[in-house]
Amino acid sequence: MELLVLGWSPLVVKLVSALWFGSENWSEIVVLSQVNHAFVVKHNKQFNSDSQRLALSLRVEFSVYGAVI
C-alpha cells in the first residue's frame, strides 16, 4: 500500500486520513495539490455500492471546493 500527498490542504488531509485509516479496501491513494487538487484512488476490489456512494460523495465535496478529480 502506498500513500503520497503533495501540497497539504486541511480538507485533503482529513479526507485522506479518513479513507486511509478507515478502509482496508484501498490499495493506493494519491493526492496531488497544485492549482487544483487531483485525487486519484485505485481500488483493489470490484466497487461495491458503499464504495460508489463514497466516490460520489468525494466528487461532490471536491466540486464544492472547486477541485478537479
N, CA and C atoms as an extended XYZ file, in Angstrom:
207
Properties=species:S:1:pos:R:3:atomname:S:1:resname:S:1:resid:I:1 pbc="F F F"
N         0.843       -1.184        0.000 N   MET     1
C         0.000        0.000        0.000 CA  MET     1
C         0.880        1.236        0.000 C   MET     1
N         0.387        2.292       -0.621 N   GLU     2
C         1.199        3.486       -0.805 CA  GLU     2
C         0.341        4.718       -0.608 C   GLU     2
N         0.891        5.707        0.062 N   LEU     3
C         0.191        6.975        0.268 CA  LEU     3
C         1.150        8.099       -0.069 C   LEU     3
N         0.733        8.973       -0.983 N   LEU     4
C         1.566       10.101       -1.400 CA  LEU     4
C         0.732       11.362       -1.355 C   LEU     4
N         1.197       12.355       -0.607 N   VAL     5
C         0.467       13.619       -0.521 CA  VAL     5
C         1.435       14.755       -0.795 C   VAL     5
N         1.119       15.582       -1.788 N   LEU     6
C         1.919       16.761       -2.116 CA  LEU     6
C         1.046       17.989       -1.987 C   LEU     6
N         1.510       19.009       -1.304 N   GLY     7
C         0.729       20.233       -1.158 CA  GLY     7
C        -0.418       20.033       -0.188 C   GLY     7
N        -0.143       20.128        1.084 N   TRP     8
C        -1.135       19.831        2.113 CA  TRP     8
C        -2.260       20.852        2.133 C   TRP     8
N        -3.461       20.375        2.315 N   SER     9
C        -4.656       21.185        2.486 CA  SER     9
C        -5.457       20.536        3.606 C   SER     9
N        -6.012       21.316        4.538 N   PRO    10
C        -6.764       20.716        5.654 CA  PRO    10
C        -7.877       19.780        5.199 C   PRO    10
N        -8.611       20.164        4.160 N   LEU    11
C        -9.688       19.310        3.652 CA  LEU    11
C        -9.137       18.003        3.106 C   LEU    11
N        -8.071       18.088        2.334 N   VAL    12
C        -7.473       16.895        1.743 CA  VAL    12
C        -6.919       15.983        2.820 C   VAL    12
N        -6.247       16.550        3.808 N   VAL    13
C        -5.672       15.750        4.885 CA  VAL    13
C        -6.761       14.982        5.619 C   VAL    13
N        -7.885       15.631        5.910 N   LYS    14
C        -8.987       14.957        6.608 CA  LYS    14
C        -9.564       13.824        5.764 C   LYS    14
N        -9.785       14.078        4.475 N   LEU    15
C       -10.360       13.052        3.607 CA  LEU    15
C        -9.419       11.869        3.441 C   LEU    15
N        -8.144       12.157        3.214 N   VAL    16
C        -7.174       11.082        3.027 CA  VAL    16
C        -7.023       10.269        4.298 C   VAL    16
N        -6.960       10.938        5.441 N   SER    17
C        -6.830       10.229        6.711 CA  SER    17
C        -8.020        9.319        6.958 C   SER    17
N        -9.216        9.828        6.709 N   ALA    18
C       -10.425        9.026        6.913 CA  ALA    18
C       -10.431        7.797        6.010 C   ALA    18
N       -10.051        7.979        4.749 N   LEU    19
C       -10.027        6.850        3.814 CA  LEU    19
C        -8.913        5.864        4.135 C   LEU    19
N        -7.739        6.414        4.404 N   TRP    20
C        -6.556        5.574        4.591 CA  TRP    20
C        -6.680        4.694        5.824 C   TRP    20
N        -7.121        5.285        6.943 N   PHE    21
C        -7.187        4.541        8.193 CA  PHE    21
C        -8.521        3.828        8.393 C   PHE    21
N        -9.540        4.184        7.601 N   GLY    22
C       -10.867        3.617        7.815 CA  GLY    22
C       -11.228        2.467        6.909 C   GLY    22
N       -10.389        2.138        5.938 N   SER    23
C       -10.753        1.089        4.991 CA  SER    23
C        -9.533        0.297        4.568 C   SER    23
N        -9.692       -1.022        4.521 N   GLU    24
C        -8.623       -1.891        4.036 CA  GLU    24
C        -8.775       -2.162        2.546 C   GLU    24
N        -9.815       -1.611        1.919 N   ASN    25
C       -10.085       -1.897        0.514 CA  ASN    25
C        -9.310       -1.009       -0.445 C   ASN    25
N        -8.647        0.034        0.063 N   TRP    26
C        -7.916        0.939       -0.831 CA  TRP    26
C        -6.480        0.467       -0.942 C   TRP    26
N        -6.027        0.248       -2.159 N   SER    27
C        -4.644       -0.183       -2.354 CA  SER    27
C        -3.708        1.000       -2.555 C   SER    27
N        -4.241        2.102       -3.069 N   GLU    28
C        -3.383        3.266       -3.306 CA  GLU    28
C        -4.225        4.530       -3.290 C   GLU    28
N        -3.771        5.530       -2.585 N   ILE    29
C        -4.423        6.835       -2.574 CA  ILE    29
C        -3.358        7.863       -2.899 C   ILE    29
N        -3.584        8.630       -3.931 N   VAL    30
C        -2.616        9.644       -4.331 CA  VAL    30
C        -3.315       10.986       -4.383 C   VAL    30
N        -2.776       11.954       -3.694 N   VAL    31
C        -3.341       13.294       -3.702 CA  VAL    31
C        -2.264       14.256       -4.167 C   VAL    31
N        -2.541       14.979       -5.230 N   LEU    32
C        -1.611       15.974       -5.741 CA  LEU    32
C        -2.271       17.337       -5.642 C   LEU    32
N        -1.590       18.280       -5.072 N   SER    33
C        -2.163       19.606       -4.886 CA  SER    33
C        -1.247       20.644       -5.511 C   SER    33
N        -1.760       21.314       -6.552 N   GLN    34
C        -1.032       22.420       -7.152 CA  GLN    34
C        -2.016       23.581       -7.228 C   GLN    34
N        -2.466       23.949       -8.417 N   VAL    35
C        -3.501       24.971       -8.532 CA  VAL    35
C        -4.821       24.396       -8.047 C   VAL    35
N        -5.141       23.194       -8.501 N   ASN    36
C        -6.314       22.454       -8.049 CA  ASN    36
C        -5.846       21.155       -7.410 C   ASN    36
N        -6.759       20.475       -6.762 N   HIS    37
C        -6.431       19.189       -6.160 CA  HIS    37
C        -6.833       18.075       -7.116 C   HIS    37
N        -5.939       17.142       -7.337 N   ALA    38
C        -6.270       15.946       -8.109 CA  ALA    38
C        -6.266       14.774       -7.141 C   ALA    38
N        -7.342       14.066       -7.078 N   PHE    39
C        -7.498       12.971       -6.125 CA  PHE    39
C        -7.669       11.681       -6.914 C   PHE    39
N        -6.709       10.777       -6.793 N   VAL    40
C        -6.726        9.542       -7.567 CA  VAL    40
C        -6.775        8.373       -6.598 C   VAL    40
N        -7.750        7.502       -6.785 N   VAL    41
C        -7.891        6.337       -5.916 CA  VAL    41
C        -7.905        5.082       -6.770 C   VAL    41
N        -7.061        4.129       -6.431 N   LYS    42
C        -7.088        2.828       -7.091 CA  LYS    42
C        -7.671        1.826       -6.103 C   LYS    42
N        -8.701        1.145       -6.515 N   HIS    43
C        -9.390        0.189       -5.658 CA  HIS    43
C        -8.902       -1.207       -6.002 C   HIS    43
N        -8.622       -2.033       -5.001 N   ASN    44
C        -8.085       -3.364       -5.276 CA  ASN    44
C        -9.163       -4.432       -5.393 C   ASN    44
N       -10.416       -4.056       -5.257 N   LYS    45
C       -11.525       -4.985       -5.425 CA  LYS    45
C       -12.582       -4.312       -6.283 C   LYS    45
N       -13.543       -5.094       -6.735 N   GLN    46
C       -14.630       -4.526       -7.529 CA  GLN    46
C       -15.413       -3.561       -6.646 C   GLN    46
N       -15.787       -2.396       -7.219 N   PHE    47
C       -16.529       -1.409       -6.451 CA  PHE    47
C       -17.864       -1.980       -6.011 C   PHE    47
N       -18.167       -1.808       -4.747 N   ASN    48
C       -19.497       -2.165       -4.267 CA  ASN    48
C       -20.299       -0.883       -4.095 C   ASN    48
N       -21.538       -1.001       -3.691 N   SER    49
C       -22.397        0.183       -3.609 CA  SER    49
C       -21.867        1.200       -2.602 C   SER    49
N       -21.264        0.740       -1.487 N   ASP    50
C       -20.710        1.667       -0.499 CA  ASP    50
C       -19.561        2.468       -1.094 C   ASP    50
N       -18.694        1.806       -1.849 N   SER    51
C       -17.568        2.498       -2.474 CA  SER    51
C       -18.054        3.504       -3.501 C   SER    51
N       -19.090        3.138       -4.245 N   GLN    52
C       -19.630        4.048       -5.245 CA  GLN    52
C       -20.243        5.272       -4.588 C   GLN    52
N       -20.946        5.079       -3.474 N   ARG    53
C       -21.517        6.222       -2.749 CA  ARG    53
C       -20.407        7.109       -2.201 C   ARG    53
N       -19.337        6.494       -1.688 N   LEU    54
C       -18.209        7.253       -1.160 CA  LEU    54
C       -17.544        8.056       -2.270 C   LEU    54
N       -17.343        7.428       -3.432 N   ALA    55
C       -16.731        8.132       -4.566 CA  ALA    55
C       -17.596        9.308       -4.995 C   ALA    55
N       -18.912        9.112       -5.040 N   LEU    56
C       -19.825       10.192       -5.402 CA  LEU    56
C       -19.769       11.298       -4.359 C   LEU    56
N       -19.723       10.921       -3.087 N   SER    57
C       -19.636       11.897       -2.002 CA  SER    57
C       -18.364       12.726       -2.118 C   SER    57
N       -17.233       12.068       -2.400 N   LEU    58
C       -15.965       12.785       -2.557 CA  LEU    58
C       -16.013       13.715       -3.760 C   LEU    58
N       -16.628       13.247       -4.852 N   ARG    59
C       -16.721       14.073       -6.056 CA  ARG    59
C       -17.512       15.343       -5.762 C   ARG    59
N       -18.619       15.208       -5.035 N   VAL    60
C       -19.435       16.371       -4.677 CA  VAL    60
C       -18.653       17.291       -3.753 C   VAL    60
N       -17.983       16.723       -2.756 N   GLU    61
C       -17.209       17.509       -1.796 CA  GLU    61
C       -16.120       18.305       -2.509 C   GLU    61
N       -15.397       17.660       -3.422 N   PHE    62
C       -14.330       18.347       -4.135 CA  PHE    62
C       -14.878       19.395       -5.093 C   PHE    62
N       -16.022       19.127       -5.720 N   SER    63
C       -16.569       20.104       -6.661 CA  SER    63
C       -17.031       21.358       -5.933 C   SER    63
N       -17.497       21.211       -4.700 N   VAL    64
C       -17.896       22.371       -3.899 CA  VAL    64
C       -16.689       23.272       -3.645 C   VAL    64
N       -15.521       22.657       -3.466 N   TYR    65
C       -14.311       23.429       -3.203 CA  TYR    65
C       -13.551       23.783       -4.479 C   TYR    65
N       -14.139       23.516       -5.637 N   GLY    66
C       -13.529       23.912       -6.906 CA  GLY    66
C       -12.343       23.072       -7.314 C   GLY    66
N       -12.304       21.840       -6.868 N   ALA    67
C       -11.175       20.978       -7.196 CA  ALA    67
C       -11.488       20.139       -8.424 C   ALA    67
N       -10.439       19.562       -8.988 N   VAL    68
C       -10.581       18.718      -10.169 CA  VAL    68
C       -10.283       17.289       -9.771 C   VAL    68
N       -11.148       16.363      -10.201 N   ILE    69
C       -10.905       14.951       -9.888 CA  ILE    69
C       -10.482       14.255      -11.161 C   ILE    69
